[in-house]
Amino acid sequence: MGKMSQRRQWSCVVGWFGICLLQLLLLAECTVRRQRITKKGFQDLESYPPVRLHLLENHVVMDNGLVNVTLSVPEGMVTGIEYNGIANLLEERNKENDRGYWDIVWNLPEAHGNIFDKLAATSLNVVLEDENGIELSFTRTYDDSINEAQLSLNIDKRFILLRGYPGFYTYGIFERLEGWPDINVYQGRTVFKLQEKLFEYMAVSDERQRIMPTADDRARGQILDYPEAVLLTNPANTFLRGEVDDKYQYSSDNKDNRIHGWICPDSPTGFWMITPSNEFKTGGPVKQDLTSHVGPTTLSMYFSTHYAGEPLAMTFRDGEPWRKMLIETESWPYSFPLSEDYSFDYQRGSASGRLLIQDSYISERLITGNSAFVGLAAPGDAGSWQTENKAYQFWAVADSEGYFLIKNVRPGNYSLYAWVPGYIGDYKYDFYVNIRPGSRITLGALTYNPPRNGPTLWEIGIPDRTAIEFFIPEPSPRLMNQLYSVNQAEKFRQYGLWDRYSELYPSEDLVFTVGVNNYQTDWFFAHVNRNVGNKTYVPTTWQIAFDLDNIDFFGTYMLQIALASANEAELQVRINNPDEETPYFTTGTIGKDNAIARHGIHGLYMLYSLEIPGSQLLFGRNIIYLTQSRGSSPWRGIMYDYLRLEGPPEYT
């Protein structure tokens, strides 16, 4: 058994969902009403019935007069939610362990196949029971005497019901002690499966909400290139016929995933998953993950390899100890959880400052870090936050003058990281930031020097870590999701866009001429393989053509290539010689974020700075050849964020 002082701390509070009372079709309306109810409930508790706990033979019921929540004993599965005259919001046709549950996907090192564990508990403990609230703890302790594969974690699932609030809270504590067996952990989440006959309208954001197909509609449909994507050929609602349904079309960045869920129009009742803070989520603010999808199903994803691949898998080796707590938004952090792992407001601190940018090739004066993402995360190299998966992260967005305030930070030793839309690369503060309970750290003015060798000769795109600014084609008319036909801003979420490249460039690849072409219309959003028929995909080579009338043959030019995504790809760069056997530069095989197939406009960010001797360039026309050399699959490819050719420092 490891000493408590040797445990790695990783505590998270996951705010999940409230059940809204009002008739609505807009997410914002539900949010406003939810907050109003919450405040009223805490200000005037006596106007609401007291909370009661009913212990049954195999179940326990939490009841506050507004909502009843039934959980199995000792497993801790949510088997029933009674609300607004509806006996059970959850799908009763499902088994009791398949309605509301936590789960983890894991395996043993070198094992083939993953293990899906719904974290059934073995013990129930009533942590709190009074007229104003209940907190239940369902635990499972790792037993190393069992001679079979098992998840080497202690599990503590908590459920809280408060007086006067039409919803409940849940959080969890995961713990490994020193010396426990090695494991790999790929995914952790909570899942709620609602009554199909009641909930037909799903809302992920103000812009992404619609009537959804049913699971039966999908079962009658045509599976496309992978099981998650189905063409609806005979849905019960004929309005949906001919559409594609894919759960990945409803993914969101962590920073945008505040509330999502389902609406029952007849009652009317809303079921909402509310995320108050992303501090417990892995991969930082722009990590993408699943939300709600056909079922009707609502998820809260704590960690996963989606849109990132293996770098976000948690690997525990050599008996590594670990502890993390997994609990809603304006009132965060809460004052009521009773776990000793939870940090209350007075136990947290903050860090503030101002981020400025120094780039003399843009301005002789310092530039304000407008809308910079600034965060505290585990110590590491610049940019390491996007693959950090075992600790907490705390982020803020700077104002137009570059001022930032990172609030409600758990005590600990952090590195401060930043990146700025409009500039390439990653910033890291030179010193650690040690947050203590109640501390208010002022860092002053910080200066970021983004990668730069010389003046810009040409550039393609906008450095914002996505490919959103490039040409995104219309989908095939027979493979559309009507939601994204209306919401053109997110039409990259349409299915099958990778094959549109082969239709637009059936024999010759993309050629982009600087000064002639426009990246918004002439640069395809993803560098993918060409479909030459019979599902055969071959590598493609893109060309960037540009003219130089002045060359410093003894100087060093710099080609900046920022990637927004890569999946089992290899980018090869050749300069003025497409037939050169050995490329001037190659990334080697990179990436496994699968963002192309999963309708993401970005995955993991990568930056390559290529020094090019002036002797490699020509007076007049030059061509840079970009080859994605890994064929055989429609989803092997890359998405560019931004490309820039810089001259030598004294180039004029």
C-alpha atoms as one frame of an Amber mdcrd trajectory, in Angstrom:
protein
   0.000   0.000   0.000   1.341   3.419  -0.908   1.678   6.279   1.494  -0.931
   8.961   1.161   1.796  11.568   0.710   2.966   9.740  -2.403  -0.381   9.767
  -4.142  -0.811  11.981  -7.144  -3.727  14.315  -6.598  -6.263  14.732  -9.380
  -9.614  15.984  -8.140 -12.433  16.939 -10.456 -15.905  18.267  -9.984 -18.244
  17.396 -12.805 -21.482  19.382 -12.873 -23.909  17.381 -14.776 -27.483  18.153
 -15.284 -30.612  19.818 -14.003 -34.124  19.032 -15.145 -35.819  22.172 -16.433
 -39.439  22.929 -15.660 -40.542  25.222 -18.423 -41.799  24.918 -21.932 -38.963
  25.807 -24.244 -37.265  25.209 -27.517 -34.239  27.346 -26.819 -31.316  26.252
 -24.730 -30.673  29.737 -23.414 -34.192  29.981 -21.998 -33.674  26.772 -20.053
 -30.368  28.039 -18.665 -31.881  31.279 -17.428 -34.813  29.544 -15.760 -32.550
  26.939 -14.193 -30.449  29.610 -12.553 -33.519  31.438 -11.306 -34.879  28.265
  -9.743 -31.534  27.475  -8.175 -31.268  30.868  -6.514 -34.822  30.771  -5.272
 -34.309  27.307  -3.877 -31.306  28.291  -1.819 -32.830  31.556  -0.632 -36.175
  30.134   0.499 -35.657  26.460   1.316 -38.605  26.213   3.679 -41.051  26.857
   0.854 -40.043  23.488  -0.594 -40.670  20.031   0.862 -37.841  18.548   2.962
 -35.591  15.965   1.360 -36.319  12.343   2.231 -34.294   9.134   1.835 -36.133
   5.841   1.390 -34.103   2.663   1.883 -35.642  -0.327   0.088 -34.439  -3.901
  -0.225 -32.411  -3.466  -3.439 -32.818   0.224  -4.083 -32.539   3.614  -2.437
 -34.733   6.607  -3.345 -33.782  10.275  -2.910 -36.915  12.472  -2.880 -37.149
  16.260  -2.556 -40.781  16.627  -3.632 -39.773  17.836  -7.087 -37.768  14.869
  -8.326 -37.290  11.296  -7.134 -34.039   9.538  -8.005 -33.865   5.750  -7.582
 -30.511   3.957  -7.445 -29.715   0.261  -7.234 -28.053  -1.011  -4.056 -25.186
  -1.652  -3.787 -24.280  -1.098  -7.479 -25.134   2.611  -7.600 -26.858   2.534
 -10.992 -29.511   5.204 -11.603 -32.576   3.098 -12.394 -35.318   5.714 -12.225
 -35.918   9.476 -12.302 -39.485  10.569 -11.536 -40.309  14.146 -12.470 -43.154
  16.379 -13.633 -45.733  13.586 -13.481 -43.546  11.190 -15.497 -42.934   7.984
 -13.537 -39.503   7.415 -15.091 -37.589   9.601 -17.513 -35.169   6.734 -18.156
 -35.817   3.912 -20.601 -37.453   1.123 -18.582 -37.100  -1.361 -21.460 -33.384
  -1.351 -20.667 -31.901  -3.415 -17.882 -31.369  -1.567 -14.620 -27.625  -1.307
 -15.270 -28.239   0.250 -18.689 -30.218   3.398 -17.826 -27.958   5.725 -15.869
 -24.383   4.711 -15.073 -20.693   5.540 -14.961 -18.277   3.541 -17.078 -14.590
   3.215 -17.900 -12.928   1.616 -20.924  -9.548   0.084 -20.085  -7.198  -2.826
 -20.671  -4.032  -4.440 -19.443  -0.714  -3.627 -21.153  -0.075  -5.843 -24.189
  -3.669  -7.125 -24.034  -5.810  -7.403 -27.129  -9.199  -5.715 -26.949 -10.633
  -3.342 -24.383 -12.682  -4.003 -21.251 -15.922  -2.071 -20.690 -16.596  -1.608
 -16.963 -19.801   0.010 -15.674 -18.224   0.461 -12.250 -20.842  -1.465 -10.278
 -20.236  -0.639  -6.631 -20.211  -3.117  -3.756 -21.109  -0.849  -0.855 -23.422
   2.066  -0.035 -22.717   4.703   2.588 -25.066   7.555   3.504 -22.670  10.506
   3.857 -25.350  13.109   4.607 -29.056  12.913   5.329 -31.058  15.858   6.590
 -34.073  17.877   5.478 -31.962  20.096   3.194 -29.921  17.503   1.367 -28.679
  13.959   0.827 -25.276  12.720  -0.287 -24.779   9.034  -1.080 -21.493   7.238
  -1.661 -21.302   4.016  -3.698 -17.851   2.471  -3.447 -15.837  -0.387  -4.875
 -12.392  -1.210  -3.535  -9.709  -2.891  -5.621  -8.928  -6.361  -4.304  -5.496
  -7.630  -5.353  -6.309 -11.117  -4.030  -8.697 -11.758  -6.938  -6.893 -13.742
  -9.596  -8.506 -12.226 -12.680  -8.274  -9.102 -14.787  -9.772  -6.190 -12.894
  -9.559  -2.440 -12.964  -6.933  -1.470 -10.394  -8.778   1.587  -9.119 -10.777
   2.365  -6.031 -14.113   3.824  -7.102 -16.340   6.217  -5.140 -19.475   7.435
  -6.964 -21.324  10.244  -5.199 -24.917  11.425  -5.715 -26.369  14.586  -4.169
 -29.984  15.778  -3.999 -30.735  19.211  -2.537 -33.906  20.754  -1.247 -35.793
  22.916  -3.740 -33.772  21.905  -6.811 -35.314  19.951  -9.724 -32.242  17.900
 -10.501 -29.327  16.153  -8.867 -25.540  16.197  -8.855 -22.981  13.481  -9.187
 -19.220  13.288  -8.865 -16.684  10.548  -8.438 -13.301   9.855  -6.885 -10.860
   7.489  -8.608  -7.784   6.320  -6.737  -4.751   4.108  -7.321  -2.339   3.212
  -4.570   1.348   2.737  -5.089   2.340  -0.699  -6.372  -0.930  -1.609  -8.035
  -0.876  -3.438 -11.410  -0.234  -1.571 -14.656  -3.285  -0.590 -16.708  -4.283
   1.588 -19.652  -7.401   3.767 -19.320  -8.988   5.153 -22.480 -12.374   6.565
 -21.552 -14.421   7.635 -18.543 -17.947   9.009 -18.660 -21.484   9.012 -17.300
 -24.406   7.930 -19.451 -28.157   8.482 -19.259 -30.550   6.712 -21.627 -33.947
   8.367 -21.756 -37.400   7.132 -22.732 -37.486   7.020 -26.508 -41.235   7.669
 -26.710 -40.892  10.886 -24.693 -37.683  12.609 -25.811 -37.382  13.377 -29.503
 -35.846  16.880 -29.587 -32.132  17.251 -28.854 -30.189  20.458 -28.192 -26.385
  20.660 -28.099 -26.142  24.437 -28.482 -28.311  27.379 -29.518 -27.420  26.636
 -33.139 -27.416  22.830 -32.999 -30.809  21.491 -32.011 -33.312  19.387 -33.867
 -35.841  16.543 -33.937 -33.806  13.353 -33.875 -34.274   9.891 -35.354 -34.835
   6.889 -33.111 -32.665   3.853 -32.506 -35.169   1.840 -34.564 -34.778   4.323
 -37.427 -31.050   3.663 -37.376 -31.567  -0.103 -37.218 -33.669   0.072 -40.386
 -31.134   2.311 -42.112 -28.040   1.677 -44.200 -24.685   1.540 -42.434 -22.156
   3.680 -44.282 -18.354   3.581 -44.050 -18.376   2.888 -40.302 -21.084   1.707
 -37.853 -21.698   5.090 -36.227 -22.782   6.606 -39.566 -26.180   5.471 -40.856
 -28.264   6.634 -43.808 -31.905   6.865 -42.694 -33.795   5.000 -45.407 -37.113
   4.336 -43.667 -37.494   6.472 -40.537 -40.817   6.724 -38.711 -40.663  10.486
 -39.241 -40.576  10.804 -43.044 -39.052  14.275 -42.718 -35.788  12.544 -41.790
 -35.668  10.192 -44.770 -32.424  10.437 -46.716 -30.434  12.043 -43.905 -27.246
  10.757 -42.302 -27.087  10.270 -38.543 -23.730   9.990 -36.770 -23.101  10.709
 -33.100 -19.813  12.420 -33.953 -21.747  15.131 -35.805 -22.768  16.449 -32.377
 -19.344  16.661 -30.728 -18.202  19.878 -29.047 -14.995  21.475 -27.818 -14.634
  21.318 -24.050 -14.841  25.124 -23.883 -18.241  25.085 -25.620 -19.715  22.108
 -23.808 -21.649  23.790 -20.994 -25.113  22.286 -21.367 -26.808  19.820 -23.690
 -29.678  17.373 -23.520 -33.185  16.503 -24.597 -36.692  17.966 -24.577 -39.980
  16.119 -24.193 -42.422  18.413 -26.019 -45.615  16.913 -24.625 -45.002  17.303
 -20.869 -43.015  19.624 -21.393 -39.784  18.480 -19.693 -36.114  19.029 -20.369
 -33.278  16.725 -19.350 -29.969  18.595 -19.306 -26.362  17.660 -18.662 -24.722
  20.729 -17.150 -20.933  21.087 -17.000 -19.904  23.856 -14.594 -16.164  23.596
 -15.031 -13.817  21.864 -17.434 -11.008  21.604 -14.895 -11.403  17.841 -14.622
 -11.405  17.201 -18.388  -8.286  16.130 -20.208  -6.692  17.808 -23.216  -7.525
  21.439 -22.492 -10.245  23.806 -23.738 -10.247  22.787 -27.416 -10.287  19.030
 -26.897 -13.425  17.687 -28.616 -15.765  15.020 -27.317 -19.218  13.530 -27.560
 -22.354  15.132 -26.090 -25.885  13.815 -26.753 -26.947  11.532 -29.571 -29.601
   9.083 -30.773 -30.919   6.796 -28.073 -31.989   9.243 -26.728 -28.638   9.316
 -24.916 -26.909  12.044 -22.913 -23.232  11.803 -21.969 -20.719  13.538 -19.773
 -17.245  12.656 -21.024 -14.490  13.056 -18.449 -11.609  11.730 -20.485 -11.273
   9.921 -23.795  -9.009   9.451 -26.802 -11.594  10.963 -29.188 -10.064  13.503
 -31.598  -6.635  12.900 -30.105  -5.734   9.216 -30.177  -3.185   7.421 -28.024
  -1.586  10.580 -26.525  -4.731  11.042 -24.405  -4.784   7.454 -23.129  -3.830
   7.250 -19.455  -1.071   4.723 -18.901  -0.155   3.687 -15.384   3.187   1.901
 -15.075   5.549   0.732 -12.352   2.888   0.953  -9.662   2.217   4.647 -10.221
  -0.206   6.047  -7.610  -2.966   8.428  -8.704  -6.063  10.061  -7.322  -8.672
  12.136  -9.084 -12.068  13.406  -8.141 -14.725  13.656 -10.761 -18.920  17.441
  -9.704 -22.959  22.731 -11.901 -21.891  26.837 -13.674 -22.277  30.278 -12.359
 -22.122  29.161  -8.721 -19.000  27.069  -9.205 -17.293  25.913  -7.037 -20.106
  24.485  -4.956 -20.346  24.667  -1.221 -22.073  21.352  -0.527 -19.967  18.288
  -1.610 -18.592  16.522   1.450 -15.640  14.602  -0.001 -12.303  15.596   1.500
 -10.946  15.662  -2.063 -13.194  18.530  -3.079 -11.724  22.042  -2.965 -14.118
  24.737  -1.810 -13.972  28.352  -2.952 -11.903  29.527   0.018  -9.396  26.727
  -0.612  -8.730  27.862  -4.167  -6.679  30.660  -5.648  -6.269  32.697  -8.804
  -3.643  34.012 -11.202  -3.897  37.153 -13.302  -1.764  39.126 -15.687  -1.508
  40.514 -19.188  -0.215  38.756 -22.279   1.575  40.801 -24.918   3.059  39.701
 -28.224   6.352  40.783 -29.691   6.631  40.420 -33.456   8.603  43.264 -35.022
   7.670  42.112 -38.504   4.052  43.006 -37.723   4.472  45.965 -35.382   7.339
  47.846 -33.779   5.236  48.080 -30.624   4.058  45.259 -28.390   0.753  43.767
 -29.517  -2.024  42.955 -27.061  -2.904  39.263 -26.686  -6.505  39.713 -27.804
  -8.614  36.610 -27.012  -5.574  34.604 -25.952  -6.229  31.286 -24.246  -4.237
  31.320 -21.008  -4.172  28.353 -18.670  -2.600  26.636 -15.694  -1.826  22.948
 -16.150   0.677  20.347 -15.009   4.326  21.329 -15.550   5.665  20.339 -18.950
   6.942  21.691 -22.228   5.194  24.450 -24.158   2.009  23.017 -25.623   2.096
  19.875 -23.485  -1.283  20.766 -21.992  -3.109  19.383 -25.030  -1.927  15.848
 -24.275  -1.914  16.121 -20.461  -4.343  13.546 -19.093  -3.859  12.967 -15.362
  -4.151  16.370 -13.729  -6.357  19.452 -13.649  -6.382  22.348 -16.076  -7.736
  25.874 -15.535  -8.221  28.248 -18.452  -9.338  31.785 -19.179  -9.724  33.869
 -22.341  -7.949  37.225 -22.302  -9.846  40.403 -23.124  -9.075  42.653 -26.104
  -6.160  44.216 -24.187  -4.637  40.867 -23.253  -5.662  40.921 -19.583  -6.586
  37.557 -18.086  -7.841  36.180 -14.778  -7.739  32.438 -14.094 -10.148  31.817
 -11.220 -11.020  28.989  -8.839  -7.714  27.147  -9.198  -7.082  24.172  -6.957
  -3.910  24.409  -4.847  -0.867  23.030  -6.606   2.230  23.735  -8.653   1.486
  24.629 -12.279   3.010  25.857 -15.471   1.290  28.749 -17.212   0.597  28.181
 -20.907  -0.986  30.288 -23.628  -1.764  30.429 -27.315  -3.144  33.349 -29.266
  -5.526  33.226 -32.238  -3.720  34.867 -35.142  -0.247  33.677 -34.099   1.524
  30.357 -34.411   3.127  28.355 -31.635   2.719  28.015 -27.887   3.741  30.205
 -24.979   5.019  28.948 -21.637   5.877  31.146 -18.655   9.447  30.654 -17.458
   8.543  30.010 -13.818   6.168  27.711 -11.977   2.978  29.193 -10.547   2.325
  27.882  -7.033  -1.321  28.275  -6.093  -2.087  28.187  -2.381  -5.497  28.359
  -0.673  -6.805  31.915  -0.977  -3.815  33.157  -2.988  -4.270  35.905  -5.587
  -1.160  35.838  -7.747  -0.484  38.791 -10.029   1.995  37.965 -12.771   2.165
  41.356 -14.467   2.923  41.731 -18.158   4.103  38.591 -19.981   5.612  38.716
 -23.455   5.205  36.002 -26.058   7.611  35.857 -28.992   5.886  33.635 -31.559
   8.105  31.674 -33.958   9.448  34.038 -36.585  12.593  34.050 -38.730  11.961
  36.969 -41.067   9.351  38.913 -43.023   6.304  37.178 -44.464   6.658  36.454
 -48.179   3.290  34.717 -48.378   0.809  33.011 -46.101  -2.124  30.633 -46.512
  -4.907  30.463 -43.929  -5.393  31.923 -40.468  -3.406  30.592 -37.481  -6.320
  29.607 -35.256  -5.603  25.853 -34.815  -8.507  24.857 -37.073  -9.114  24.414
 -40.796 -12.424  26.285 -40.630 -11.294  29.096 -42.942 -10.497  26.810 -45.880
 -12.853  25.532 -48.572 -15.442  23.168 -47.150 -17.545  21.611 -49.904 -21.235
  20.893 -49.875 -21.939  17.249 -49.023 -23.261  14.723 -51.462 -27.024  15.389
 -51.810 -27.756  11.829 -50.700 -25.600  12.051 -47.557 -26.817  15.194 -45.845
 -27.705  16.179 -42.322 -30.262  18.956 -42.767 -29.145  20.630 -39.549 -25.846
  21.605 -41.155 -27.490  22.631 -44.390 -29.156  25.380 -42.344 -26.192  25.955
 -40.013 -23.572  26.615 -42.694 -21.030  27.780 -40.130 -20.583  24.159 -39.072
 -21.084  22.375 -42.368 -17.744  20.632 -41.823 -19.806  18.258 -39.671 -21.519
  16.820 -42.766 -20.743  13.204 -43.567 -18.427  12.064 -46.356 -16.711  15.351
 -47.193 -13.415  13.501 -47.605 -14.684  11.884 -50.814 -15.658  15.240 -52.273
 -11.956  15.891 -52.890 -11.841  13.054 -55.433 -14.861  14.496 -57.199 -13.351
  17.970 -57.372  -9.871  16.690 -58.301 -10.515  13.421 -60.170  -7.090  13.189
 -61.839  -4.946  16.207 -60.971  -4.271  17.404 -57.429  -4.748  20.822 -55.903
  -2.495  23.615 -57.172  -2.496  26.877 -55.216  -0.832  29.889 -56.832   0.084
  32.636 -54.395  -1.404  35.955 -55.465  -3.936  34.265 -57.726  -5.858  31.760
 -55.638  -7.884  32.378 -52.491  -7.516  29.930 -49.610 -11.200  30.307 -48.731
 -12.280  28.900 -52.088  -9.230  27.120 -53.522  -7.602  25.299 -50.594  -9.494
  22.120 -49.668  -9.977  21.856 -45.919  -8.352  18.413 -45.619  -5.353  16.936
 -47.421  -6.791  13.475 -48.055  -6.230  10.546 -50.381  -7.908  10.187 -53.774
 -10.559   7.549 -54.327  -9.652   5.942 -57.674 -12.512   3.456 -57.538 -13.388
   0.245 -55.726 -12.627   1.934 -52.401  -8.980   2.251 -53.391  -7.310   5.364
 -51.995  -3.963   6.678 -53.214  -1.702   9.457 -51.876  -1.997  12.990 -53.183
   0.469  15.828 -53.757  -0.526  19.475 -53.481   1.466  22.329 -54.979   2.085
  25.862 -53.756   3.361  27.977 -56.647   4.931  31.374 -55.965   7.275  33.839
 -57.652  10.452  35.368 -56.250  12.221  38.250 -57.958  14.847  38.639 -55.266
  16.718  35.785 -53.553  19.340  35.817 -50.839  21.243  32.688 -51.852  23.281
  32.786 -48.640  20.329  33.437 -46.372  17.948  31.049 -44.624  14.253  31.084
 -45.438  11.671  29.526 -43.124   8.560  27.565 -44.046   6.114  27.471 -41.137
   3.605  24.619 -41.380   0.976  24.502 -38.650  -1.273  21.446 -38.662  -4.761
  21.400 -37.184  -5.057  17.608 -37.394  -3.245  14.473 -38.499  -4.382  10.880
 -38.728  -1.981   8.082 -39.630  -0.398  10.536 -42.054   3.031  11.452 -43.338
   3.656  14.898 -44.784   6.570  15.075 -47.201   7.900  18.395 -48.460   9.835
  18.800 -51.709  11.118  22.056 -53.151  11.131  22.629 -56.907  11.650  18.943
 -57.664   8.600  16.675 -57.359  10.562  13.618 -58.468  13.226  13.853 -55.799
  13.337  10.391 -54.205  14.218  11.671 -50.755  11.970  14.521 -49.651  13.528
  17.689 -48.317  11.523  17.130 -45.139   9.180  14.505 -43.766   7.170  14.378
 -40.575   7.264  10.604 -40.492   4.008   8.936 -39.517   2.057  11.322 -37.320
  -1.297  11.553 -35.584  -4.228   9.369 -34.808  -6.906  11.904 -33.940  -9.331
  10.672 -36.640 -10.833  14.160 -36.926 -11.505  13.783 -40.663 -13.792  10.779
 -40.202 -15.387  12.217 -37.056 -16.345  15.541 -38.618 -13.975  17.580 -36.488
 -12.327  20.629 -38.038  -9.314  20.131 -35.811  -7.556  17.549 -33.665  -4.141
  17.905 -32.041  -2.099  20.954 -33.063   1.402  20.529 -34.460   3.920  23.089
 -35.729   6.864  22.448 -38.040   9.446  25.141 -38.831  11.517  24.197 -41.898
  14.739  26.017 -42.653  15.254  26.391 -46.400  18.639  27.585 -47.727  18.315
  30.308 -50.308  20.235  28.064 -52.697  17.153  25.822 -52.888  15.058  28.586
 -54.428  14.828  29.983 -57.972  14.354  33.366 -59.551  10.813  33.524 -60.852
   8.490  30.558 -60.359   9.026  28.216 -57.385   6.873  25.280 -56.335   6.629
  23.618 -52.941   5.217  20.096 -53.185   3.262  18.769 -50.202   2.674  15.014
 -50.327   0.511  13.084 -47.905   2.178   9.764 -48.620   0.078   7.311 -46.618
  -2.647   5.814 -48.808  -5.193   2.973 -48.507  -7.744   4.826 -46.347 -10.084
   7.784 -46.896  -9.281   9.090 -43.413  -5.505   9.084 -43.533  -4.684  12.712
 -43.978  -3.996  16.057 -42.430  -5.752  19.366 -41.972  -3.596  22.450 -42.263
  -4.031  25.324 -39.884  -1.686  27.797 -41.537   1.335  27.971 -43.842   3.810
  30.829 -44.142   7.051  31.391 -46.022   9.417  33.816 -44.333  12.427  35.466
 -45.856  15.820  35.798 -44.149  15.885  38.330 -41.304  17.324  41.136 -43.472
  15.312  40.249 -46.576  13.831  43.163 -48.514
